[in-house]
Amino acid sequence: MNTINRLFEKEEAQRIVDELNSDPEDDWTYDAVHDPKGTGYSRIEVYNEDGEFVATF
């Protein structure tokens, strides 16, 4: 897994999260966190199978 933090365009972050969450073999979950004001970029948070935060990328 790439652990280097990076910011994404909102649409790109959502596309990546949707793709990652669609894998039925993956028990981890991914969440796109968007700038609340809509003026910046988004990041992706990763949670393990127990719902514990693991990383941001």
N, C-alpha and C positions, 0 to 999 in steps of 0.2 A: 504494500500500500504506500502510496506517495504521502508522506507526512509533512510536506512543505506547505504552509498556509498560502492560500491564494484567494483572491476575490474574483467572482464571476459576475457576468451580466445576469440579471434576474431570470430571464428566460432560459439561459444556459444552465444555471444552477438547478432550476426546476426540472429541466429535461434530464439532467444527470441523476437527480434524486429519484425521479420517476423510474428511470431505467434500473438503478440499483435496487430499489424497493420491489421491482417486479420479479426478481429472481427467487423462485420458490425454495431453492436450496440454501439461501442466505438467511440466517436467523437474525442478523443485525439489521438495524433500521437507520435510515438516513433522512435528514431534515434540512431543507433549504431555509436559511435564516436571512431575510431580506431587510435592508435598511428601512426602518419604520417610516421615515419621511419620504422614501421613494427617490431620494436624490443621489444615492450611492450604489454600492454593489452588494452582492450577496455572498454568504459563505455556506459551507455544507458541514453540518455536525453529524458525527457518527456515534451510534449507541449499540452496545453489545446485546446479546440475546436476553440479558436480564434487565435491559433498559437503562443501563449505566452509561454515562457519557464516557467516550473513549478518546475522541480527537476531533479536531476541526481541520477541514481542508478546503 
